[in-house]
C-alpha cells in the first residue's frame, strides 16, 4: 500500500514538474500566438481570451460554413492523445484540411515549436469528446455556424 501511494505521489509530482518545463511554456506560447484557441476553444474570442486553461483546445461545436460544407474545429487534446510526438510532427507537417483552418501555417511551424505544442497539450488534462464531424455542402448543420463566405458590397 505504501508503495502504491508513493507511486501516485511521484506521478503527481512528475505531472506538476512537467507543466513547469520550458518546453511546455513554449508550447503554451505557440498555442496563444498561433491563434489555436481562437477556433479550437469554445467561447475564447467572445470572452477576449479569458477562458481557463483547463478548457483550452477541446474543440468547438460552432461550425464554419462555406462552399466546402461546414467544418468544425477539432478537439486537439483528443487528436494528440492518439499520437506519439513523432506522429504529431509528421501529421502537422503534411496536414491539409478544409477552411478556415490555416493548415499552411501549421505546415511551416518549426519542429521544435510543434514538439513544444505537443508537450503543452499533453499537460492540459482529459482529452474530452470529439467535435462534430464535417458536413458536406448540401447538408444543413444542426449546430450554430458562422457563414464564412465573402459578401459583395451592396
PETA-V543594 format. One record per pair of residues at least 4 apart in sequence whose C-alpha atoms are under 8 Angstrom apart, sorted by the first residue. I is the first residue (numbers start at 0). J is the second residue. Records with the same first field share a line. If there is no record, write none. Layout:
I=J / J
//
This chain:
0=4
1=5
2=6
3=7
4=8
5=9
6=10
7=11
8=12
9=13
10=14
11=15
12=16
13=17
14=18 / 122
15=19
16=20
17=23 / 122
18=23 / 24 / 119 / 122
19=23 / 24
20=24
21=25
22=26 / 115 / 118 / 119
23=27 / 115 / 116 / 118 / 119 / 122
24=28 / 115 / 119
25=29 / 112 / 115 / 116 / 119
26=30 / 112 / 113 / 114 / 115 / 116 / 117 / 118 / 119 / 120
27=31 / 115 / 116 / 119
28=32
29=33 / 112 / 115 / 116
30=34 / 35 / 36 / 116
31=35 / 36
34=38
35=39 / 40 / 56
36=40 / 41 / 43 / 55 / 56
37=43 / 44
38=43 / 58 / 59 / 72
39=55 / 56 / 57 / 58 / 59 / 72 / 73 / 74 / 75
40=54 / 55 / 56 / 57 / 58 / 59
41=57 / 58 / 59 / 60 / 61
42=46 / 50
43=47 / 48 / 49 / 50
44=48
46=50
50=54 / 55
51=55
52=123
53=123 / 124
55=123
56=74 / 75 / 76 / 120
57=73 / 74 / 75 / 76 / 77 / 126 / 127 / 128 / 129 / 130
58=71 / 72 / 73 / 74 / 75 / 129 / 130
59=71 / 72 / 73 / 74 / 130 / 131
60=71 / 72 / 130 / 131 / 142 / 143
61=71 / 72 / 142 / 143 / 144 / 145
62=69 / 70 / 71 / 72 / 140 / 142 / 143 / 144 / 145
63=69 / 70 / 71 / 98 / 99 / 144 / 145 / 146 / 147
64=68 / 69 / 70 / 144 / 145 / 146 / 147 / 148
65=69 / 136 / 146 / 147 / 148
66=136 / 148
67=97 / 98 / 135 / 136
68=133 / 134 / 135 / 136 / 137 / 138
69=133 / 134 / 135 / 136 / 140 / 144
70=97 / 98 / 99 / 132 / 133 / 134
71=130 / 131 / 132 / 133
72=100 / 130
73=78 / 129 / 130 / 131
74=78 / 126 / 127 / 128 / 129 / 130
75=79 / 120
76=80 / 120 / 121 / 123 / 125 / 126 / 127
77=81 / 126 / 127 / 128 / 129
78=82
79=83 / 87 / 117 / 120 / 121
80=121 / 126
82=86 / 87
83=87
84=88 / 114 / 117
85=89
86=90
87=91 / 113 / 117
88=92 / 110 / 113 / 114
89=93
90=94
91=102 / 105 / 106 / 113
92=105 / 106 / 107 / 108
93=106
94=102 / 103 / 105 / 106
95=102 / 103
96=100 / 102
99=147
101=105
102=106
103=107
104=108
108=112 / 113
109=113
110=114
111=115
112=116
113=117
114=118
115=119
116=120
117=121
118=122
119=123
134=138 / 139 / 140
140=144
//
